[in-house]
């Protein structure tokens, strides 16, 4: 199996598991009156680890799975999440943030973008019911809850994808620094 | 090489955005029997057993987090319940009408044994999935057409009305909750002043997006004397031609506030639903052997 095919398989499995765990467990747990939303966290993590194109593709398919499994309007989640994944990927490609707390900040920003984007699309499609200002509070609390989950989610996604990821120059540099050379063999 | 990479990246983005917009447009325009809706039902049928397995396996984790949330809410809940108890106690002692209402409520709470659901066959179903956004208040349950479930059948919990079935596959169904933005239920307020339950104050219950613990009863005349603590039940059928989907007298919630706007001829009544719609493990679908649900579906009738 080629490296890109292996990565695609792993991304597919992660996408399916994300939607399944979200629907079956996470959505049914209420924390401070809201439920955590794993989808933007996972999509942003993939964008940070793999780049803009895999991030966007992951966002599209996670959204598609979620809309299909929940019998929601197809295309809404896909549109929002693909933009989230693309943005996270571009952040990696342009800035290459190395701070340990980057996943937390990106997770919170991705959740904010997804929540606001989802609400905007709903408004564009038309809402029959009155919309309460408490929606803003819900969005804020969701961002906080998701920010708390961002680091462990990123670690899990990284662990799942790492064997299929191309060699990361930063990781190679770090290893060279620790071992005092390019590799243990070159040291010898 | 760089330019090629940029072109490729932009092409993928444009393609995916176009695909999303295409899906959105086609899905929005097609009927409930269209190919995308059918595809969704097919996927639900396939994933329902997996969802059920995952839901059972992950229940201890849900309960653990639920316990933390309960503990955080416990103090507020206790104070609120104390206040409510005192209010109810005053009213029970003070008025014979309230006593009658109390006994009526007790009967309503025992839904299985009451006349309210006479003619229905309640099917108990486990909740196996839930929508994560506030914009779609839906749950997925593990009973489908093989158990006699049909579209538009009412769904209740031990506390009161929960919603209605909106999509059915052989082994699973989707239930749209009364807090969904598309939901609407005709309801009646049981006030002590109006002892004849058939002539209670009626209105239409609509949700407020973002406030799952607050429903709005609309089109209630300004002159109607509605007080905090009054109980709201489904209005049920008024006409044999336009029969309601929900049977009469299913408990919905309790009045928490009435907004009396000066420029409007109606008042807007806030209701707290009896059923905790964020914590549903089991629900009951009021089936009718399939005949009524099928005919409604064929007619394309809405509640």
Interface residues (C-beta under 8 A of the other chain):
Chain A: X20 X21 X22 X23 X24 X25 X26 X27 X28 X29 X30 X31 X32 X33 X35 X37 X39 X52 X53 X56 X57 X60 X63 X64 X66 X67 X68 X69 X70 X71 X72 X73 X74 X75 X76 X78 X79 X82 X83 X86 X118 X119 X122 X125 X127 X128 X129 X130 X131 X132 X133 X134 X135 X136 X137 X138
Chain B: X8 X9 X12 X13 X16 X17 X19 X20 X21 X22 X23 X24 X25 X26 X27 X28 X36 X37 X39 X40 X41 X43 X44 X47 X50 X51 X54 X55 X58 X61 X62 X65 X66 X68 X69 X72 X127 X128 X129 X130 X131 X132 X133 X134 X135 X136 X138 X140 X166 X167 X174 X181 X182 X183 X206 X207 X208 X209 X210 X211 X214 X216 X278 X279
